[in-house]
Amino acid sequence: MTQRKLALAAVLLVISAASVVLALGTSPGAAKSSSVFKAAWIYVGPHNDGGWSQAHEAGRQYVQKMLGSKVQTTYKENIAVGAQFSQTVASLVAQGYKLIFATSYGYITPAIAAKYPDVDFEQATGTYQAKNVSEYFGAAEDTVFLSGMAAGAAAKCNTIGFVVAYPIPEVIRHANAFALGAQVTHPGVAVKLVWTNSWFDPAKEKKAAQSLHAAGACVLGQNVDSPATGQYAQSVHVPWVGYDSDSSKFAPKSWLTGSVYNWGPYYLKRVKAAMNGTWKSGFYYGSINDGFTKLAPYGPGVSAATKATIASKEKAIENGSFYEFAGPLYDQSGKLRVPKGKKMTVNQLYAMSWLVKGVIGSPKG
Amino acid sequence: MRFTVERRLQQPRWLVVAVPLASVLFGFVVAAVVLLATGHDPVTSYRQLFDAAFVSTGSLDQTLIAATPLAFTGLAAAVAFRMRIFNIGAEGQLYMGSITGAAAGLYLGGRGSASPWVIAAMIVAGCAGGAAWASIAGALRAFFGTSEILTSLMLNYVAGYILTYLIFQSESYWRQTKGFNATVFPTGKPLPSNAVWPAWTLHTQGGIALPLGAGLAAVAAVLLWVLYRRTRFGFEVQVLGDSVGAARYAGVRTRRKILSVMAISGAIAGLGGASQVGDFSHSLDGDPNGLQRQGYGYAGIVVAALARYNPFAVVLVAFLIGGLDNAGNSLQGADFPSGRVGVIQGIILFSTLGGELLVRHRVRIARTPQAPAPEPAS
């Protein structure tokens, strides 16, 4: 036994010695400063998830295309919050990246921001700001509302299924907007929620869609990252409303429409600012008016009449004569939450923890 | 020609050295083929790997972030597997340790107790949480003969749901409820400063922060070595691992041993959980997209197997695997999908583990004529 133990120690010593030798033979890690500006994107799922991360990836490619050889961009995919994010940021900083877009909430902590004062961070969907941390997102609720109108019009029964990620205000307000939209074109329709507790989990999303369909939903919608819900919807011949990216190709027959993001122009503006030294911390909330959010092209299942109704509502949202989160708004129990004549502010939307009347499910998951 | 694998009667000492080394090399060579086939220069890729794991400024800091929990879960697996108690539940025991450790830190820290006491209480609470959780599977095995592999594995999911529930689905003691940011996205309540674990800075490579948890893992390794090599308890556990019948005949109390080994294993994993809170996250991480995605408990089984359940080797292997894990994040990018990084890491680990076969067994090549004639069909 002692001999084996000694031998084992020897093996491990040799392995570590070998790695040290290999390591010493390499060039110093820090990249030489060059004139090319480096910006990186960090994704919570795969870059080609068919939804959220893919929309950000399209934005990155837009930046690379517009600025050409003046910038070097890269992305890191499937990055977990916490340890893995901190390791990823460290390696990016070591390689000379100066601007990092973290495209999910919970990534950037005050400790990370303080550790790299010379690096500028941007975080999507959050509210934490610091000297070197900006936040950005947009009023997807407006376009999610419009997509809900398409779902309501397509529903031949009284239940629409909605696959949702986490029981957090961002998802709750989108579920509410979707339900309010559906109620416009289909008064009295119920929107049933199933939570997956994950941003990207195609297997769970499919199961959620399955259970919603089994519970009587005749149209499916989603606030999760993959198009698994749509693929399931097509297999059982029910219409589907997507989210994040135009993912009609995954289920062309079921596809109605979806609220999609156009991150590219914002990214380009911020990268340019960082390059010429005018980058400042801020909070950007894009809208339908500046082209940040829009409705994806319609599928075959949307009638001309529905398209016209949606178009007129879209106009009304654009010119400010209509807002879906204006009173009177009632919660699930029928209690008046927003009185007539009042509008919810962005801060109230960011903290929304109650579901509107007609939604079936718990805001606590 | 026919290959037969047979057990070696003796294990030559040089083999114990040569086989793992050759296996690692073999893994790197096979991975290099994959790299070449996908259009990457293996030398550049491997350099980048070592740079990011051990060389460039701040890289060791990040490697220790992955290595510290792996050392705990590796020790947890090693201590149980040695007795052939297959505790697959280090993952869940780590979560429970992080919950109890965070509770102690928030409560005592908030009351303003002196820092060393708060930290000591967090360590004890973390161990207790992990041990209690492991004891469920331990008791089921000891008294009802239920397979601890299944129960401890299932309890991982239960622990994960509890962790998520505490932060995302309830306004529990662990959840931050003050401030606007906390209403936008659920987070854990931050630890008071007297509950944050200290780190010692080594002044090389631009300063490496050595977390308290890494030191505790090394201490745990020494204690386990003493326990297994120098005490009657350890001797009895090893006899049980080798032959249950012989141990019973010698009067070893099997049930007690199963219960204690599971509790010790869980306590070490739970300590890893407390270290996650005290050393790194400084709040309970209930995000399903955070700690639960790291899979430290499962990776610990690989660490233990590579270290042949030797506690000192576990610490070293955890450091190397932590480096590999950390470096993977540096390798991936727009031109290198994360899935391919997983393939490279998998090939290296698989080759190293697979090589073990050749230490204990030998492959004989027999020519067909000399092989025994096939038995006639009956």
Chai-1 contact restraints between the chains, C-beta under 6 A:
chainA,res_idxA,chainB,res_idxB,connection_type,confidence,min_distance_angstrom,max_distance_angstrom,comment,restraint_id
A,Q3,B,R13,contact,1.0,0.0,6.0,A-B,restraint_1
A,R4,B,V16,contact,1.0,0.0,6.0,A-B,restraint_2
A,A7,B,R13,contact,1.0,0.0,6.0,A-B,restraint_3
A,A7,B,V16,contact,1.0,0.0,6.0,A-B,restraint_4
A,A7,B,V17,contact,1.0,0.0,6.0,A-B,restraint_5
A,L8,B,A313,contact,1.0,0.0,6.0,A-B,restraint_6
A,A10,B,V17,contact,1.0,0.0,6.0,A-B,restraint_7
A,V11,B,V17,contact,1.0,0.0,6.0,A-B,restraint_8
A,V11,B,P20,contact,1.0,0.0,6.0,A-B,restraint_9
A,L12,B,A313,contact,1.0,0.0,6.0,A-B,restraint_10
A,L12,B,L316,contact,1.0,0.0,6.0,A-B,restraint_11
A,L22,B,F50,contact,1.0,0.0,6.0,A-B,restraint_12
A,A23,B,F50,contact,1.0,0.0,6.0,A-B,restraint_13
A,A23,B,F54,contact,1.0,0.0,6.0,A-B,restraint_14
A,A23,B,V55,contact,1.0,0.0,6.0,A-B,restraint_15
A,T26,B,R47,contact,1.0,0.0,6.0,A-B,restraint_16
A,T26,B,F50,contact,1.0,0.0,6.0,A-B,restraint_17
A,T26,B,D51,contact,1.0,0.0,6.0,A-B,restraint_18
A,G29,B,D51,contact,1.0,0.0,6.0,A-B,restraint_19
A,G29,B,V55,contact,1.0,0.0,6.0,A-B,restraint_20
A,G29,B,S56,contact,1.0,0.0,6.0,A-B,restraint_21
A,T74,B,G333,contact,1.0,0.0,6.0,A-B,restraint_22
A,T74,B,A334,contact,1.0,0.0,6.0,A-B,restraint_23
A,Y75,B,A334,contact,1.0,0.0,6.0,A-B,restraint_24
A,K76,B,Q332,contact,1.0,0.0,6.0,A-B,restraint_25
A,E77,B,S338,contact,1.0,0.0,6.0,A-B,restraint_26
A,N78,B,S338,contact,1.0,0.0,6.0,A-B,restraint_27
A,A80,B,N289,contact,1.0,0.0,6.0,A-B,restraint_28
A,A80,B,G290,contact,1.0,0.0,6.0,A-B,restraint_29
A,A80,B,R293,contact,1.0,0.0,6.0,A-B,restraint_30
A,V81,B,D287,contact,1.0,0.0,6.0,A-B,restraint_31
A,V81,B,N289,contact,1.0,0.0,6.0,A-B,restraint_32
A,V81,B,G290,contact,1.0,0.0,6.0,A-B,restraint_33
A,G82,B,S281,contact,1.0,0.0,6.0,A-B,restraint_34
A,G82,B,D285,contact,1.0,0.0,6.0,A-B,restraint_35
A,G82,B,G290,contact,1.0,0.0,6.0,A-B,restraint_36
A,A83,B,I65,contact,1.0,0.0,6.0,A-B,restraint_37
A,A83,B,Q294,contact,1.0,0.0,6.0,A-B,restraint_38
A,Q87,B,Q62,contact,1.0,0.0,6.0,A-B,restraint_39
A,Q87,B,N326,contact,1.0,0.0,6.0,A-B,restraint_40
A,Q87,B,N329,contact,1.0,0.0,6.0,A-B,restraint_41
A,T88,B,N329,contact,1.0,0.0,6.0,A-B,restraint_42
A,A90,B,G58,contact,1.0,0.0,6.0,A-B,restraint_43
A,A90,B,Q62,contact,1.0,0.0,6.0,A-B,restraint_44
A,S91,B,A52,contact,1.0,0.0,6.0,A-B,restraint_45
A,S91,B,N329,contact,1.0,0.0,6.0,A-B,restraint_46
A,S91,B,S330,contact,1.0,0.0,6.0,A-B,restraint_47
A,A94,B,S56,contact,1.0,0.0,6.0,A-B,restraint_48
A,Y105,B,F185,contact,1.0,0.0,6.0,A-B,restraint_49
A,G106,B,D287,contact,1.0,0.0,6.0,A-B,restraint_50
A,T127,B,N181,contact,1.0,0.0,6.0,A-B,restraint_51
A,T127,B,V184,contact,1.0,0.0,6.0,A-B,restraint_52
A,Y128,B,N181,contact,1.0,0.0,6.0,A-B,restraint_53
A,I168,B,F185,contact,1.0,0.0,6.0,A-B,restraint_54
A,P169,B,V184,contact,1.0,0.0,6.0,A-B,restraint_55
A,N197,B,P288,contact,1.0,0.0,6.0,A-B,restraint_56
A,S198,B,P288,contact,1.0,0.0,6.0,A-B,restraint_57
A,Y350,B,V184,contact,1.0,0.0,6.0,A-B,restraint_58
A,A351,B,T183,contact,1.0,0.0,6.0,A-B,restraint_59
A,K364,B,Q169,contact,1.0,0.0,6.0,A-B,restraint_60
A,G365,B,Q169,contact,1.0,0.0,6.0,A-B,restraint_61
